[in-house]
Amino acid sequence: MRKLLMSLLMVGSLLAAGIGNAIAADASAAPAAMTASAPADASAAAAAAPAAPTAPFVVDSSKINSGDTAWMLTSTALVLFMTIPGLALFYGGMVRKKNVLATVMQSFAITCLVTVVWTVVGYSLAFTPGNSFIGGFSRVFLSGMSYVKGDKATLLSVSHLAPTIPETVYFCFQLTFAIITPALITGAFADRMKFSSMLVFMTLWSILVYSPIAHMVWEPTGWLASAGILDFAGGTVVHINAGIAALVCALVLGKRTGYGKDVMAPHNLVLSLIGASMLWVGWFGFNAGSAVAADGRAGFAMLTTQIATAMAALSWMFAEWIAKGKPSVLGIVSGAVAGLVAITPASGFVGVAGALVIGLLAGAICFWSATWLKHKLGYDDSLDAFGVHCIGGIVGAILTGVFAVKDISGLDASVMLQVKGVLTTIVYSGVVSFVLLKVIDMVMGLRVTEDEEREGLDVILHGEHVE
């Protein structure tokens, strides 16, 4: 307990140092009521980097589009469904039986933890104007997120990135992205990380890594957004970001005890298939919801998501069939997730041909990275979080620059700009994740003991087990 308290004090000091430079910029920028128009979807707004509006503002409730709001409420529920129960079951089925409760607990606890962090400061740092790298503090504790019912009109606050829906809905939608991103990282260190250390790391990572990357890519004043980076639904912000942090976690913690010697086969692939299926369904909220409107772009994003996912699942399945002689359940569901990851940055920008090619390449390349590359380099990424999410995200991000159709997106695409976004995310997320892990390890330790690892985290960390 004493070590945990010390770590929490460390959290406070690091937090102040990491975001303190945004205070001065925010202090001079008072929220104002604006009536200027903004693009309907967050990704197009970020890429186009319009001059106005530049801050959250207040509108008459009659200005809210009920269709857009209904779709975004649905999308928010779908994306939350991706983490709990989708990702929890997908990861839970792939670990050994002695660690299944610890694994699903990580996804559930992160959902609760990030909700509070996002409410207190994360949303404000990501989606309010500040500087090129971090937002301001106008929405700390959701200050100013108003709902005022008067005699003549009901006034609602809306985001400059989503002016047709209440800001509360946009907040919750972006919250679900902030939840699933750190939850994806847990697949890399399954079976061996302390629960307490995981909570501290995810708190710091959400604030110091996720919020700045989201701001740089999706806030119109962000560094990458103003450069013209295209990321429709989070290939860079979510998947490359989480994937490279996952690799750093796997390297810093080291290999699982018995890795390469003991059998570490998944204990229940039915759970993993159910979880992957939930991810697939929820991903329509992830991608089509990123249009932030019930419009044609949302429909096209749904179409390309379905096509790329199916193609990637088949691509992985046939690649494995050729390489190993049999197509596996784990292979086809992993391929589907790889396709979902790769189409994420491109879904609102590419056509059918682009979706087919992205799916085909994502399935084959992610199979290669999760098998040959992992064994060649010798790292222990337990559930292939890096091999699927970072590699799949890179494939999708770069191919967005190749296949983006201006008639669909209304935007120009550049492979070199996409590479710039990829490299920026890899370097920033990788370096900060490494520093955070090392500091936490010095203060409270990261890994359970060898004996505890052999006994299983369910009993050691949570006092429970599955019969």
Kinemage of the C-alpha trace (Angstrom):
@kinemage 1
@onewidth
@group {chain A} dominant
@subgroup {mainchain}
@vectorlist {calphas} color= white
{ca met a 1} P 0.000 0.000 0.000
{ca arg a 2} L 2.814 2.397 0.822
{ca lys a 3} L 4.370 1.767 -2.580
{ca leu a 4} L 1.011 2.346 -4.237
{ca leu a 5} L 0.611 5.691 -2.452
{ca met a 6} L 4.114 6.684 -3.543
{ca ser a 7} L 3.236 5.805 -7.112
{ca leu a 8} L 0.094 7.928 -6.970
{ca leu a 9} L 2.164 10.878 -5.791
{ca met a 10} L 4.461 10.234 -8.716
{ca val a 11} L 1.419 10.252 -11.018
{ca gly a 12} L 0.505 13.724 -9.819
{ca ser a 13} L 3.951 15.158 -10.335
{ca leu a 14} L 4.371 13.626 -13.790
{ca leu a 15} L 0.939 14.843 -14.767
{ca ala a 16} L 1.744 18.393 -13.779
{ca ala a 17} L 5.019 18.319 -15.689
{ca gly a 18} L 3.510 16.703 -18.777
{ca ile a 19} L 0.579 19.053 -19.314
{ca gly a 20} L 1.577 22.187 -17.432
{ca asn a 21} L 2.696 23.988 -20.558
{ca ala a 22} L -0.882 24.005 -21.844
{ca ile a 23} L -2.187 26.113 -18.955
{ca ala a 24} L -0.832 29.424 -20.219
{ca ala a 25} L -2.298 28.908 -23.658
{ca asp a 26} L -5.661 27.950 -22.220
{ca ala a 27} L -5.838 30.816 -19.743
{ca ser a 28} L -5.997 33.381 -22.522
{ca ala a 29} L -8.644 31.514 -24.505
{ca ala a 30} L -12.126 31.946 -23.049
{ca pro a 31} L -14.924 29.774 -24.461
{ca ala a 32} L -17.255 31.787 -26.665
{ca ala a 33} L -20.616 31.194 -28.263
{ca met a 34} L -20.174 30.686 -32.006
{ca thr a 35} L -22.462 30.066 -34.934
{ca ala a 36} L -19.962 29.230 -37.669
{ca ser a 37} L -20.319 25.873 -39.377
{ca ala a 38} L -17.941 22.917 -39.047
{ca pro a 39} L -17.465 19.690 -41.015
{ca ala a 40} L -19.783 16.905 -39.934
{ca asp a 41} L -17.146 14.315 -39.242
{ca ala a 42} L -14.181 14.604 -36.917
{ca ser a 43} L -11.647 13.160 -39.323
{ca ala a 44} L -12.560 15.462 -42.192
{ca ala a 45} L -12.546 18.396 -39.810
{ca ala a 46} L -9.084 17.497 -38.587
{ca ala a 47} L -7.685 16.988 -42.054
{ca ala a 48} L -9.195 20.163 -43.484
{ca ala a 49} L -8.165 22.167 -40.398
{ca pro a 50} L -10.837 24.889 -40.753
{ca ala a 51} L -10.212 28.264 -39.182
{ca ala a 52} L -13.549 28.343 -37.355
{ca pro a 53} L -15.076 27.463 -35.050
{ca thr a 54} L -12.135 27.035 -32.712
{ca ala a 55} L -13.782 26.249 -29.379
{ca pro a 56} L -16.804 24.415 -27.960
{ca phe a 57} L -19.893 26.572 -28.235
{ca val a 58} L -23.575 26.713 -27.272
{ca val a 59} L -26.565 26.326 -29.590
{ca asp a 60} L -30.331 26.254 -29.383
{ca ser a 61} L -31.475 22.640 -29.033
{ca ser a 62} L -33.535 23.072 -32.203
{ca lys a 63} L -30.194 23.130 -34.083
{ca ile a 64} L -29.427 19.576 -32.953
{ca asn a 65} L -30.007 16.920 -35.609
{ca ser a 66} L -32.060 14.104 -34.103
{ca gly a 67} L -30.961 11.573 -36.724
{ca asp a 68} L -27.275 12.297 -36.166
{ca thr a 69} L -27.785 12.147 -32.410
{ca ala a 70} L -29.620 8.819 -32.570
{ca trp a 71} L -26.869 7.314 -34.743
{ca met a 72} L -24.126 8.588 -32.457
{ca leu a 73} L -25.878 7.240 -29.347
{ca thr a 74} L -26.027 3.866 -31.109
{ca ser a 75} L -22.400 4.085 -32.259
{ca thr a 76} L -21.248 4.916 -28.744
{ca ala a 77} L -22.946 1.808 -27.366
{ca leu a 78} L -21.442 -0.300 -30.169
{ca val a 79} L -17.888 0.894 -29.479
{ca leu a 80} L -18.237 0.331 -25.734
{ca phe a 81} L -19.519 -3.156 -26.610
{ca met a 82} L -16.175 -3.734 -28.356
{ca thr a 83} L -14.235 -3.538 -25.086
{ca ile a 84} L -16.760 -5.059 -22.709
{ca pro a 85} L -17.490 -7.787 -23.478
{ca gly a 86} L -15.852 -8.040 -26.951
{ca leu a 87} L -12.146 -7.503 -26.293
{ca ala a 88} L -12.410 -9.042 -22.832
{ca leu a 89} L -13.683 -12.315 -24.316
{ca phe a 90} L -11.343 -12.211 -27.317
{ca tyr a 91} L -8.288 -11.873 -25.081
{ca gly a 92} L -9.724 -14.018 -22.271
{ca gly a 93} L -10.148 -17.020 -24.538
{ca met a 94} L -6.558 -16.841 -25.792
{ca val a 95} L -4.771 -17.024 -22.435
{ca arg a 96} L -4.284 -20.080 -20.274
{ca lys a 97} L -7.148 -21.019 -17.965
{ca lys a 98} L -5.274 -19.888 -14.842
{ca asn a 99} L -5.165 -16.298 -16.168
{ca val a 100} L -8.579 -15.851 -17.777
{ca leu a 101} L -10.144 -13.851 -14.918
{ca ala a 102} L -7.114 -11.591 -14.625
{ca thr a 103} L -7.309 -10.918 -18.363
{ca val a 104} L -11.010 -10.045 -18.523
{ca met a 105} L -10.569 -8.007 -15.333
{ca gln a 106} L -8.029 -5.801 -17.097
{ca ser a 107} L -10.505 -4.790 -19.816
{ca phe a 108} L -13.291 -4.176 -17.311
{ca ala a 109} L -11.121 -2.203 -14.889
{ca ile a 110} L -9.664 -0.082 -17.709
{ca thr a 111} L -13.201 0.768 -18.816
{ca cys a 112} L -13.925 2.149 -15.352
{ca leu a 113} L -10.546 3.824 -14.873
{ca val a 114} L -10.401 5.609 -18.224
{ca thr a 115} L -13.980 6.832 -17.855
{ca val a 116} L -12.922 8.787 -14.776
{ca val a 117} L -9.608 9.956 -16.274
{ca trp a 118} L -11.334 11.091 -19.487
{ca thr a 119} L -13.942 12.980 -17.461
{ca val a 120} L -11.411 14.732 -15.249
{ca val a 121} L -8.844 15.819 -17.829
{ca gly a 122} L -8.397 13.515 -20.844
{ca tyr a 123} L -11.217 14.860 -23.019
{ca ser a 124} L -10.209 18.452 -22.385
{ca leu a 125} L -6.581 17.771 -23.335
{ca ala a 126} L -7.599 15.960 -26.510
{ca phe a 127} L -10.515 17.915 -27.956
{ca thr a 128} L -10.274 21.546 -26.937
{ca pro a 129} L -8.046 24.132 -28.629
{ca gly a 130} L -4.661 24.593 -27.017
{ca asn a 131} L -1.485 24.347 -29.054
{ca ser a 132} L -0.278 22.015 -31.778
{ca phe a 133} L 0.471 19.174 -29.375
{ca ile a 134} L -2.007 19.343 -26.486
{ca gly a 135} L -5.403 20.846 -25.768
{ca gly a 136} L -6.485 23.191 -23.023
{ca phe a 137} L -8.324 22.964 -19.711
{ca ser a 138} L -11.716 24.446 -20.568
{ca arg a 139} L -13.398 21.046 -20.149
{ca val a 140} L -11.620 19.780 -17.018
{ca phe a 141} L -14.256 17.920 -14.970
{ca leu a 142} L -16.489 18.684 -17.994
{ca ser a 143} L -16.762 22.298 -16.928
{ca gly a 144} L -18.989 24.276 -19.277
{ca met a 145} L -20.683 21.237 -20.802
{ca ser a 146} L -24.082 22.851 -20.382
{ca tyr a 147} L -27.728 21.989 -20.658
{ca val a 148} L -29.844 25.043 -19.843
{ca lys a 149} L -33.623 24.919 -20.206
{ca gly a 150} L -35.096 28.414 -20.359
{ca asp a 151} L -38.481 29.956 -21.042
{ca lys a 152} L -37.791 30.505 -24.735
{ca ala a 153} L -35.147 27.933 -25.670
{ca thr a 154} L -33.110 25.004 -24.441
{ca leu a 155} L -29.381 25.641 -24.875
{ca leu a 156} L -26.882 22.833 -25.353
{ca ser a 157} L -23.112 22.861 -25.644
{ca val a 158} L -21.726 21.211 -28.777
{ca ser a 159} L -18.198 20.462 -29.899
{ca his a 160} L -16.712 22.347 -32.829
{ca leu a 161} L -15.967 18.884 -34.262
{ca ala a 162} L -19.591 17.723 -34.031
{ca pro a 163} L -21.990 20.688 -34.142
{ca thr a 164} L -25.123 18.651 -34.924
{ca ile a 165} L -25.093 16.517 -31.737
{ca pro a 166} L -24.941 17.400 -28.026
{ca glu a 167} L -21.399 17.604 -26.682
{ca thr a 168} L -22.306 15.037 -24.037
{ca val a 169} L -22.847 12.485 -26.810
{ca tyr a 170} L -19.605 13.420 -28.558
{ca phe a 171} L -17.778 13.157 -25.232
{ca cys a 172} L -19.130 9.661 -24.637
{ca phe a 173} L -18.350 8.564 -28.192
{ca gln a 174} L -14.731 9.686 -27.904
{ca leu a 175} L -14.585 8.136 -24.420
{ca thr a 176} L -15.183 4.689 -25.896
{ca phe a 177} L -12.144 5.173 -28.146
{ca ala a 178} L -10.077 6.306 -25.170
{ca ile a 179} L -11.165 3.140 -23.334
{ca ile a 180} L -10.389 0.530 -25.969
{ca thr a 181} L -6.973 1.938 -26.893
{ca pro a 182} L -5.182 1.140 -23.599
{ca ala a 183} L -7.226 -2.059 -23.273
{ca leu a 184} L -5.640 -3.300 -26.518
{ca ile a 185} L -2.183 -2.966 -24.935
{ca thr a 186} L -2.976 -5.582 -22.283
{ca gly a 187} L -2.709 -8.354 -24.863
{ca ala a 188} L 1.058 -7.870 -25.037
{ca phe a 189} L 1.747 -8.414 -21.322
{ca ala a 190} L -0.905 -11.032 -20.566
{ca asp a 191} L 0.048 -13.536 -17.839
{ca arg a 192} L 2.723 -11.474 -16.092
{ca met a 193} L 2.001 -7.848 -15.095
{ca lys a 194} L 0.900 -6.680 -11.641
{ca phe a 195} L -2.644 -5.385 -11.557
{ca ser a 196} L -1.688 -2.346 -9.465
{ca ser a 197} L 1.138 -1.426 -11.833
{ca met a 198} L -1.177 -1.872 -14.804
{ca leu a 199} L -3.647 0.628 -13.307
{ca val a 200} L -0.948 3.254 -12.725
{ca phe a 201} L 0.540 2.760 -16.198
{ca met a 202} L -2.838 3.030 -17.934
{ca thr a 203} L -3.723 6.184 -16.015
{ca leu a 204} L -0.500 7.904 -17.028
{ca trp a 205} L -0.540 6.532 -20.553
{ca ser a 206} L -4.090 7.742 -21.189
{ca ile a 207} L -3.168 11.288 -20.181
{ca leu a 208} L 0.381 11.615 -21.461
{ca val a 209} L 0.168 9.526 -24.643
{ca tyr a 210} L -3.404 8.990 -25.841
{ca ser a 211} L -4.745 12.518 -25.337
{ca pro a 212} L -1.789 14.259 -27.056
{ca ile a 213} L -1.883 11.888 -30.048
{ca ala a 214} L -5.660 12.310 -30.372
{ca his a 215} L -5.219 16.082 -30.225
{ca met a 216} L -2.434 16.115 -32.814
{ca val a 217} L -4.391 13.962 -35.284
{ca trp a 218} L -8.053 14.923 -34.785
{ca glu a 219} L -8.153 18.455 -33.357
{ca pro a 220} L -8.047 20.909 -36.323
{ca thr a 221} L -5.233 22.906 -34.701
{ca gly a 222} L -3.201 19.749 -34.016
{ca trp a 223} L 0.226 19.333 -35.547
{ca leu a 224} L -0.582 16.304 -37.700
{ca ala a 225} L -4.123 17.434 -38.501
{ca ser a 226} L -2.940 20.768 -39.847
{ca ala a 227} L -0.338 18.929 -41.957
{ca gly a 228} L -3.121 16.968 -43.668
{ca ile a 229} L -2.789 13.508 -42.092
{ca leu a 230} L -5.819 11.317 -42.832
{ca asp a 231} L -7.112 9.057 -40.061
{ca phe a 232} L -10.831 8.570 -40.350
{ca ala a 233} L -11.479 6.427 -37.276
{ca gly a 234} L -8.228 5.791 -35.423
{ca gly a 235} L -5.706 3.702 -37.340
{ca thr a 236} L -2.993 6.007 -36.013
{ca val a 237} L -4.587 7.332 -32.814
{ca val a 238} L -5.809 3.940 -31.592
{ca his a 239} L -4.047 1.039 -33.258
{ca ile a 240} L -0.520 2.177 -34.054
{ca asn a 241} L -0.495 4.066 -30.763
{ca ala a 242} L -1.573 1.055 -28.715
{ca gly a 243} L 0.410 -1.419 -30.807
{ca ile a 244} L 3.801 0.222 -30.356
{ca ala a 245} L 3.122 0.698 -26.631
{ca ala a 246} L 2.275 -3.003 -26.506
{ca leu a 247} L 5.636 -3.930 -28.036
{ca val a 248} L 7.457 -1.714 -25.526
{ca cys a 249} L 5.557 -3.391 -22.680
{ca ala a 250} L 6.495 -6.849 -23.953
{ca leu a 251} L 10.160 -5.875 -24.227
{ca val a 252} L 10.383 -4.144 -20.839
{ca leu a 253} L 8.592 -6.918 -18.938
{ca gly a 254} L 10.426 -9.710 -20.733
{ca lys a 255} L 9.179 -13.108 -21.824
{ca arg a 256} L 6.670 -15.188 -19.911
{ca thr a 257} L 8.111 -17.857 -17.650
{ca gly a 258} L 8.415 -21.007 -19.712
{ca tyr a 259} L 7.980 -19.192 -23.035
{ca gly a 260} L 9.154 -21.442 -25.851
{ca lys a 261} L 9.216 -24.480 -23.538
{ca asp a 262} L 5.800 -24.803 -21.896
{ca val a 263} L 2.539 -25.225 -23.790
{ca met a 264} L 0.749 -21.857 -23.835
{ca ala a 265} L -2.180 -22.701 -26.077
{ca pro a 266} L -5.450 -20.752 -25.789
{ca his a 267} L -7.756 -22.325 -23.228
{ca asn a 268} L -11.077 -21.560 -24.978
{ca leu a 269} L -11.199 -20.482 -28.619
{ca val a 270} L -14.995 -20.372 -28.531
{ca leu a 271} L -14.696 -17.348 -26.232
{ca ser a 272} L -12.187 -15.786 -28.615
{ca leu a 273} L -14.457 -16.327 -31.626
{ca ile a 274} L -17.410 -14.807 -29.763
{ca gly a 275} L -15.236 -11.881 -28.696
{ca ala a 276} L -13.936 -11.325 -32.236
{ca ser a 277} L -17.498 -11.439 -33.561
{ca met a 278} L -18.499 -8.771 -31.050
{ca leu a 279} L -15.540 -6.678 -32.157
{ca trp a 280} L -16.653 -6.998 -35.778
{ca val a 281} L -20.213 -5.879 -35.001
{ca gly a 282} L -19.055 -3.091 -32.685
{ca trp a 283} L -16.576 -1.848 -35.286
{ca phe a 284} L -19.441 -0.469 -37.381
{ca gly a 285} L -19.921 2.058 -34.594
{ca phe a 286} L -16.171 2.608 -34.513
{ca asn a 287} L -15.809 3.344 -38.233
{ca ala a 288} L -19.221 4.419 -39.486
{ca gly a 289} L -19.775 6.364 -36.262
{ca ser a 290} L -16.663 8.401 -36.975
{ca ala a 291} L -18.639 10.232 -39.649
{ca val a 292} L -20.358 11.854 -36.626
{ca ala a 293} L -23.497 11.987 -38.766
{ca ala a 294} L -26.113 9.661 -40.199
{ca asp a 295} L -25.081 10.342 -43.776
{ca gly a 296} L -23.618 8.848 -46.939
{ca arg a 297} L -20.085 8.778 -45.606
{ca ala a 298} L -21.218 6.702 -42.617
{ca gly a 299} L -22.821 4.248 -45.026
{ca phe a 300} L -19.672 4.035 -47.141
{ca ala a 301} L -17.535 3.537 -44.040
{ca met a 302} L -19.776 0.641 -43.024
{ca leu a 303} L -19.493 -0.899 -46.501
{ca thr a 304} L -15.714 -0.719 -46.701
{ca thr a 305} L -15.376 -2.017 -43.137
{ca gln a 306} L -17.354 -5.161 -43.953
{ca ile a 307} L -15.514 -5.813 -47.222
{ca ala a 308} L -11.986 -5.318 -45.862
{ca thr a 309} L -12.660 -7.424 -42.770
{ca ala a 310} L -13.987 -10.381 -44.734
{ca met a 311} L -11.095 -10.195 -47.202
{ca ala a 312} L -8.478 -10.009 -44.442
{ca ala a 313} L -9.987 -12.999 -42.614
{ca leu a 314} L -9.768 -15.053 -45.801
{ca ser a 315} L -6.282 -13.753 -46.557
{ca trp a 316} L -4.932 -14.821 -43.130
{ca met a 317} L -6.792 -18.150 -43.337
{ca phe a 318} L -5.334 -19.072 -46.721
{ca ala a 319} L -1.855 -17.848 -45.779
{ca glu a 320} L -1.935 -20.080 -42.699
{ca trp a 321} L -3.399 -22.965 -44.682
{ca ile a 322} L -0.526 -22.767 -47.150
{ca ala a 323} L 2.160 -22.294 -44.486
{ca lys a 324} L 0.941 -24.767 -41.851
{ca gly a 325} L -1.327 -27.156 -43.711
{ca lys a 326} L -4.540 -26.337 -41.834
{ca pro a 327} L -6.771 -23.269 -41.412
{ca ser a 328} L -7.382 -22.527 -37.733
{ca val a 329} L -10.190 -20.780 -35.890
{ca leu a 330} L -7.635 -18.540 -34.176
{ca gly a 331} L -6.205 -17.649 -37.579
{ca ile a 332} L -9.444 -16.602 -39.241
{ca val a 333} L -10.600 -14.489 -36.277
{ca ser a 334} L -7.161 -12.874 -36.013
{ca gly a 335} L -7.340 -12.085 -39.720
{ca ala a 336} L -10.735 -10.460 -39.267
{ca val a 337} L -9.374 -8.238 -36.493
{ca ala a 338} L -6.378 -7.362 -38.681
{ca gly a 339} L -8.758 -6.282 -41.439
{ca leu a 340} L -10.809 -4.200 -39.035
{ca val a 341} L -7.645 -2.497 -37.831
{ca ala a 342} L -6.309 -1.776 -41.319
{ca ile a 343} L -9.537 -0.351 -42.732
{ca thr a 344} L -10.046 1.918 -39.716
{ca pro a 345} L -7.983 4.905 -40.948
{ca ala a 346} L -9.246 4.469 -44.520
{ca ser a 347} L -12.928 3.617 -44.071
{ca gly a 348} L -14.335 7.069 -44.864
{ca phe a 349} L -11.820 7.810 -47.599
{ca val a 350} L -11.510 4.741 -49.878
{ca gly a 351} L -13.731 2.887 -52.301
{ca val a 352} L -14.536 -0.790 -52.747
{ca ala a 353} L -11.324 -1.613 -54.644
{ca gly a 354} L -9.232 0.046 -51.947
{ca ala a 355} L -11.065 -1.889 -49.220
{ca leu a 356} L -10.420 -5.203 -50.987
{ca val a 357} L -6.701 -4.523 -51.414
{ca ile a 358} L -6.283 -3.235 -47.854
{ca gly a 359} L -7.990 -6.343 -46.489
{ca leu a 360} L -5.951 -8.695 -48.672
{ca leu a 361} L -2.623 -7.164 -47.653
{ca ala a 362} L -3.529 -6.713 -43.997
{ca gly a 363} L -4.425 -10.374 -43.517
{ca ala a 364} L -1.237 -11.675 -45.149
{ca ile a 365} L 1.133 -9.116 -43.606
{ca cys a 366} L -0.286 -9.446 -40.088
{ca phe a 367} L -0.050 -13.254 -40.339
{ca trp a 368} L 3.612 -12.832 -41.250
{ca ser a 369} L 4.233 -10.391 -38.383
{ca ala a 370} L 2.473 -12.534 -35.778
{ca thr a 371} L 4.345 -15.683 -36.785
{ca trp a 372} L 7.647 -15.259 -38.616
{ca leu a 373} L 8.563 -11.730 -37.468
{ca lys a 374} L 7.767 -12.341 -33.795
{ca his a 375} L 9.830 -15.513 -33.650
{ca lys a 376} L 12.652 -14.030 -35.701
{ca leu a 377} L 13.015 -11.031 -33.363
{ca gly a 378} L 12.356 -13.081 -30.237
{ca tyr a 379} L 9.920 -10.842 -28.335
{ca asp a 380} L 6.988 -12.277 -26.375
{ca asp a 381} L 3.874 -10.367 -27.424
{ca ser a 382} L 1.468 -12.730 -25.694
{ca leu a 383} L -1.666 -12.139 -27.780
{ca asp a 384} L -0.078 -10.400 -30.798
{ca ala a 385} L -1.209 -6.885 -29.922
{ca phe a 386} L 1.768 -5.446 -31.797
{ca gly a 387} L 1.609 -7.861 -34.717
{ca val a 388} L -2.075 -7.188 -35.390
{ca his a 389} L -2.706 -3.624 -34.203
{ca cys a 390} L 0.532 -1.773 -34.886
{ca ile a 391} L 1.397 -3.597 -38.104
{ca gly a 392} L -2.225 -3.595 -39.282
{ca gly a 393} L -2.526 0.076 -38.396
{ca ile a 394} L 0.631 0.908 -40.356
{ca val a 395} L -0.646 -1.022 -43.394
{ca gly a 396} L -3.977 0.809 -43.259
{ca ala a 397} L -2.505 4.246 -42.606
{ca ile a 398} L -0.052 4.085 -45.499
{ca leu a 399} L -2.535 2.521 -47.918
{ca thr a 400} L -5.007 5.287 -47.072
{ca gly a 401} L -2.566 7.585 -48.840
{ca val a 402} L -2.586 5.241 -51.833
{ca phe a 403} L -6.304 4.491 -52.200
{ca ala a 404} L -8.098 7.572 -50.825
{ca val a 405} L -10.693 8.760 -53.353
{ca lys a 406} L -11.185 12.517 -53.402
{ca asp a 407} L -14.785 12.166 -54.598
{ca ile a 408} L -15.508 10.259 -51.361
{ca ser a 409} L -13.331 12.123 -48.897
{ca gly a 410} L -13.193 15.562 -50.459
{ca leu a 411} L -9.551 15.631 -49.397
{ca asp a 412} L -6.158 15.133 -50.984
{ca ala a 413} L -4.065 12.215 -49.760
{ca ser a 414} L -0.300 11.794 -49.601
{ca val a 415} L 1.651 8.644 -48.801
{ca met a 416} L 4.513 10.717 -47.383
{ca leu a 417} L 2.183 12.586 -45.044
{ca gln a 418} L 0.721 9.258 -43.889
{ca val a 419} L 4.226 7.974 -43.193
{ca lys a 420} L 4.888 11.138 -41.182
{ca gly a 421} L 1.872 10.374 -39.009
{ca val a 422} L 2.973 6.759 -38.547
{ca leu a 423} L 6.527 7.676 -37.547
{ca thr a 424} L 5.423 10.473 -35.209
{ca thr a 425} L 3.079 8.127 -33.363
{ca ile a 426} L 5.633 5.314 -33.134
{ca val a 427} L 8.371 7.563 -31.769
{ca tyr a 428} L 6.228 9.546 -29.327
{ca ser a 429} L 4.187 6.634 -27.990
{ca gly a 430} L 7.172 4.296 -27.879
{ca val a 431} L 9.482 6.680 -26.011
{ca val a 432} L 6.910 7.917 -23.485
{ca ser a 433} L 5.631 4.389 -22.847
{ca phe a 434} L 9.183 3.194 -22.184
{ca val a 435} L 9.853 6.026 -19.722
{ca leu a 436} L 6.580 5.432 -17.874
{ca leu a 437} L 7.227 1.711 -17.550
{ca lys a 438} L 10.758 2.230 -16.262
{ca val a 439} L 9.657 4.780 -13.649
{ca ile a 440} L 6.812 2.572 -12.445
{ca asp a 441} L 9.154 -0.407 -12.286
{ca met a 442} L 11.559 1.546 -10.075
{ca val a 443} L 8.796 2.728 -7.748
{ca met a 444} L 6.547 -0.329 -7.376
{ca gly a 445} L 7.692 -3.039 -9.776
{ca leu a 446} L 5.928 -4.204 -12.920
{ca arg a 447} L 5.964 -7.962 -12.864
{ca val a 448} L 4.729 -10.692 -10.555
{ca thr a 449} L 7.278 -13.200 -9.247
{ca glu a 450} L 8.113 -16.363 -11.138
{ca asp a 451} L 6.292 -18.522 -8.592
{ca glu a 452} L 3.209 -16.304 -8.761
{ca glu a 453} L 3.281 -16.436 -12.541
{ca arg a 454} L 3.425 -20.223 -12.506
{ca glu a 455} L 0.505 -20.455 -10.093
{ca gly a 456} L -1.604 -18.086 -12.192
{ca leu a 457} L -2.750 -14.492 -11.841
{ca asp a 458} L -6.382 -15.343 -11.153
{ca val a 459} L -5.646 -16.697 -7.691
{ca ile a 460} L -2.569 -14.575 -6.913
{ca leu a 461} L -3.983 -11.169 -7.890
{ca his a 462} L -7.730 -11.597 -7.492
{ca gly a 463} L -8.285 -14.591 -5.188
{ca glu a 464} L -10.560 -16.286 -7.678
{ca his a 465} L -10.352 -19.011 -10.277
{ca val a 466} L -12.376 -20.696 -13.018
{ca glu a 467} L -13.436 -24.293 -12.404
